[in-house]
Amino acid sequence: MGEAPAGLTARTVNEPDAAPYTAFNVPDTAEIRAAFAHAFPGSPNGCYYADMPEWSRGFLDGGMSCLTPSLCETYPGRVDIIIRNPAAIRDSQKSVVITPPHPELLSKPIPFEVPLILLTGVLIYFYPALFCCVGWLWIQRKSLLTPVTFVICLVLPGIFGAVFAMAGPVLLGEYDGVMTLFNIGFIAVLNIGCSLGLLSLTALLKFLKLVVRQNNRPSA
């Protein structure tokens, strides 16, 4: 729709069991309404596919972005512009394909996007398990079969994984109902699973080390 107008404010709206969205509140002027109509020409079901230029597409983005824009008056002289992106609309056959009218304002993907995505994924999903298990078992060389090891290598990674998963909803307001709760539990379980794998790997390495030592021991 072009440059942000003077007096624009934005807020994140959370609805039960729905993805959060941003509402832009702007002055209700003829220019705003004309820009909205230009960016989003009439659609039978109010849904659009934005055909993004190839240079602006990220690794995880497809060529089309599904949009459901709306403009509604909040109080005299102000309107809300809301552009939702629900996945349920992606199969619609009646959506209108539009081209962003101001491509100069689109952002380019960040450099090294794929390695950064993979690194971020490891840090978010497995960092608690890696930090606790590697630090306790491999650096400090603590015993496997102790209550302290159980707490540090299984309980703490699950707790910290859940805490990390809550960072987005708490700090950014990205609460998505049941899906947010599922994501928190899923990341906690992933860290516990990673910890179990590291515990098993540690046990296997210790067993192999013991076998090698016994085989290298000189016979009488």
C-alpha positions as CSV (number, residue, x, y, z in Angstrom):
1,M,0.0,0.0,0.0
2,G,3.0,2.3,0.0
3,E,4.8,4.3,2.7
4,A,3.3,4.3,6.2
5,P,1.1,7.4,6.7
6,A,1.6,9.8,9.6
7,G,-0.3,8.8,12.7
8,L,-0.1,5.1,12.1
9,T,-0.2,2.8,15.1
10,A,-0.1,-1.0,15.2
11,R,-1.2,-3.6,17.7
12,T,-1.1,-7.4,17.8
13,V,-4.6,-9.0,18.1
14,N,-4.9,-12.4,19.7
15,E,-8.0,-14.5,19.3
16,P,-8.8,-17.9,20.9
17,D,-7.7,-20.8,18.7
18,A,-6.6,-18.5,15.9
19,A,-3.3,-17.1,14.6
20,P,-2.5,-13.7,15.9
21,Y,-2.5,-10.8,13.5
22,T,-1.5,-7.2,13.3
23,A,-4.0,-4.4,13.1
24,F,-2.7,-1.1,11.6
25,N,-4.8,1.9,12.8
26,V,-4.5,4.9,10.4
27,P,-6.3,8.1,9.7
28,D,-9.5,7.6,7.6
29,T,-8.6,9.6,4.5
30,A,-9.4,9.3,0.8
31,E,-5.8,8.5,0.1
32,I,-5.8,5.6,2.4
33,R,-9.0,4.1,1.0
34,A,-7.6,4.7,-2.6
35,A,-4.3,2.9,-1.7
36,F,-6.2,0.0,-0.2
37,A,-8.5,-0.3,-3.3
38,H,-5.5,-0.1,-5.6
39,A,-3.5,-2.8,-3.7
40,F,-6.5,-5.1,-3.3
41,P,-9.0,-5.0,-6.2
42,G,-12.3,-6.7,-5.7
43,S,-12.3,-10.4,-4.9
44,P,-15.3,-12.7,-4.7
45,N,-14.3,-14.1,-1.3
46,G,-12.0,-11.3,-0.1
47,C,-8.9,-13.5,-0.5
48,Y,-5.8,-12.8,-2.5
49,Y,-2.6,-14.5,-3.6
50,A,0.2,-11.9,-3.7
51,D,2.7,-12.9,-6.4
52,M,6.0,-11.9,-4.8
53,P,9.0,-11.0,-6.9
54,E,11.6,-13.8,-7.0
55,W,14.3,-11.6,-5.4
56,S,12.1,-11.0,-2.4
57,R,11.2,-14.7,-1.7
58,G,12.9,-16.4,1.2
59,F,13.9,-20.0,1.5
60,L,10.7,-21.0,3.3
61,D,8.4,-18.7,1.2
62,G,6.7,-19.9,-1.9
63,G,6.0,-17.7,-4.9
64,M,2.6,-16.8,-3.6
65,S,1.5,-15.3,-0.2
66,C,-2.2,-15.8,0.8
67,L,-3.8,-12.7,2.1
68,T,-7.2,-11.8,3.5
69,P,-7.2,-7.9,3.9
70,S,-9.9,-5.9,5.5
71,L,-10.5,-2.2,6.2
72,C,-13.0,-1.3,9.0
73,E,-13.8,1.9,10.8
74,T,-12.8,1.8,14.5
75,Y,-14.1,5.3,15.4
76,P,-14.7,8.5,13.5
77,G,-11.7,9.5,11.6
78,R,-9.7,6.3,12.1
79,V,-9.7,2.9,10.4
80,D,-8.1,-0.5,11.0
81,I,-6.2,-2.2,8.2
82,I,-5.9,-5.9,8.8
83,I,-4.1,-8.3,6.5
84,R,-4.5,-11.9,7.8
85,N,-2.8,-14.9,6.4
86,P,-4.8,-18.0,7.3
87,A,-3.6,-21.3,5.9
88,A,-7.2,-22.5,5.4
89,I,-7.6,-20.2,2.4
90,R,-4.7,-21.7,0.4
91,D,-7.0,-24.1,-1.4
92,S,-9.4,-21.5,-2.5
93,Q,-10.1,-21.4,-6.3
94,K,-11.7,-17.9,-6.2
95,S,-8.8,-16.0,-4.8
96,V,-7.5,-13.1,-6.9
97,V,-3.8,-13.0,-7.9
98,I,-2.3,-9.6,-7.3
99,T,1.2,-8.1,-7.8
100,P,2.6,-5.9,-5.0
101,P,2.2,-2.3,-6.3
102,H,5.2,-1.0,-4.4
103,P,8.0,-3.6,-4.9
104,E,10.6,-1.1,-3.9
105,L,9.4,-1.4,-0.3
106,L,9.7,-5.2,-0.1
107,S,12.5,-6.6,1.9
108,K,15.2,-9.0,0.5
109,P,15.9,-12.3,2.3
110,I,18.8,-12.2,4.7
111,P,22.2,-13.6,3.6
112,F,22.9,-17.2,4.5
113,E,19.3,-17.8,5.3
114,V,19.4,-21.6,5.1
115,P,22.4,-22.1,7.5
116,L,20.9,-19.5,9.9
117,I,17.5,-21.3,9.9
118,L,19.2,-24.6,10.6
119,L,21.3,-23.1,13.3
120,T,18.4,-21.3,14.9
121,G,16.4,-24.5,14.8
122,V,19.1,-26.4,16.6
123,L,19.5,-23.7,19.2
124,I,15.7,-23.4,19.8
125,Y,14.9,-27.1,19.8
126,F,17.9,-28.8,21.2
127,Y,20.1,-26.3,23.0
128,P,18.9,-27.1,26.5
129,A,19.6,-30.8,26.0
130,L,23.0,-30.2,24.3
131,F,24.0,-27.7,27.0
132,C,23.0,-29.9,30.0
133,C,24.2,-33.3,28.7
134,V,27.4,-32.3,27.0
135,G,28.4,-30.1,29.9
136,W,27.6,-32.6,32.6
137,L,28.5,-35.9,30.9
138,W,31.3,-35.0,28.5
139,I,33.0,-32.0,29.9
140,Q,32.7,-32.8,33.6
141,R,32.6,-36.5,33.0
142,K,29.9,-37.3,35.6
143,S,28.4,-40.7,36.2
144,L,25.4,-41.8,34.2
145,L,23.5,-43.7,36.9
146,T,22.9,-41.0,39.5
147,P,19.8,-39.0,40.6
148,V,21.6,-35.8,39.8
149,T,22.3,-36.9,36.3
150,F,18.6,-37.8,35.9
151,V,17.6,-34.3,36.9
152,I,20.2,-32.4,34.9
153,C,20.1,-34.4,31.8
154,L,16.3,-35.2,31.5
155,V,14.3,-32.9,33.8
156,L,16.1,-29.6,33.2
157,P,16.2,-29.9,29.3
158,G,12.4,-30.5,29.3
159,I,11.8,-27.5,31.5
160,F,14.2,-25.2,29.7
161,G,12.8,-26.3,26.3
162,A,9.3,-25.4,27.4
163,V,10.5,-22.0,28.7
164,F,12.3,-21.3,25.4
165,A,9.1,-22.2,23.5
166,M,7.1,-19.8,25.7
167,A,9.4,-16.8,24.8
168,G,7.5,-15.9,21.6
169,P,4.0,-16.0,23.1
170,V,5.1,-14.1,26.2
171,L,7.5,-11.5,24.7
172,L,5.9,-11.0,21.3
173,G,2.2,-11.8,22.0
174,E,2.3,-14.7,19.5
175,Y,-0.3,-16.8,21.3
176,D,-2.1,-19.2,19.0
177,G,-4.4,-21.1,21.4
178,V,-4.0,-24.8,21.4
179,M,-1.2,-24.8,18.8
180,T,1.0,-22.7,21.1
181,L,0.4,-25.1,24.0
182,F,1.2,-28.0,21.6
183,N,4.4,-26.3,20.5
184,I,5.5,-25.8,24.0
185,G,4.9,-29.5,24.9
186,F,6.5,-30.6,21.6
187,I,9.7,-28.7,22.2
188,A,9.9,-30.0,25.7
189,V,9.5,-33.6,24.5
190,L,12.1,-33.0,21.7
191,N,14.7,-32.0,24.3
192,I,13.9,-35.0,26.5
193,G,14.3,-37.2,23.4
194,C,17.6,-35.5,22.5
195,S,18.8,-36.0,26.1
196,L,17.9,-39.7,25.9
197,G,19.9,-40.0,22.7
198,L,22.9,-38.3,24.2
199,L,22.7,-40.5,27.4
200,S,22.5,-43.6,25.2
201,L,25.4,-42.4,23.1
202,T,27.5,-41.7,26.2
203,A,26.7,-45.1,27.6
204,L,27.7,-46.7,24.3
205,L,31.0,-44.8,24.1
206,K,31.9,-45.7,27.7
207,F,31.1,-49.4,26.9
208,L,33.3,-49.3,23.8
209,K,36.1,-47.6,25.7
210,L,35.9,-50.3,28.4
211,V,36.1,-53.1,25.7
212,V,39.1,-51.4,24.1
213,R,40.9,-51.2,27.4
214,Q,40.2,-54.8,28.2
215,N,41.4,-55.9,24.8
216,N,44.6,-53.9,25.1
217,R,45.3,-55.2,28.6
218,P,48.5,-57.4,28.5
219,S,47.8,-61.0,29.4
220,A,49.6,-62.8,32.2
